[in-house]
């Protein structure tokens, strides 16, 4: 479609998905494609609504020269109806999203794991919340590889 839309989703929307969202936004900006994409991230749960990303996620992004002003939000019925792609981080996200999408009558979003695009075939992007800076760095690297490959496929 003329305007491809994408959404990046994970469970609490303060660690993995804001990293993925920020990485993807930077990639499309660098490629001068920002008018072709609308990028957002949201949570399956309502735990962290309104919160900024985890400080370790922010500092990881800053180390790579990326800023984000994202505030966590919960995924809505409209997201399933307006976004072309909903990409998630792990199997439980995928199950929850598929379940939610079944309750939306005109769901147009293709729901899949972001990791399906990883050239290194790391299917699951593990939650770094209980980990350390190195785990956030791993998430960043995975998101970068996957987002690049995803963009190449749909650009």
Secondary structure, 3 states (H helix, E strand, C coil): CCCEEEEEEECCCCCHHHHHHHHHHHHHHHCCCCCCEEEEEEECCCCCCCCECCHHHHHHHHHCCCCCCCECCECCHHHHHHCCEEEECCHHHHHHHHHHHHCCCCCCCEEEEHHHHCCCCCCCCCCCCCCCHHHHHHHHHHHHHHHHHHHHHHC
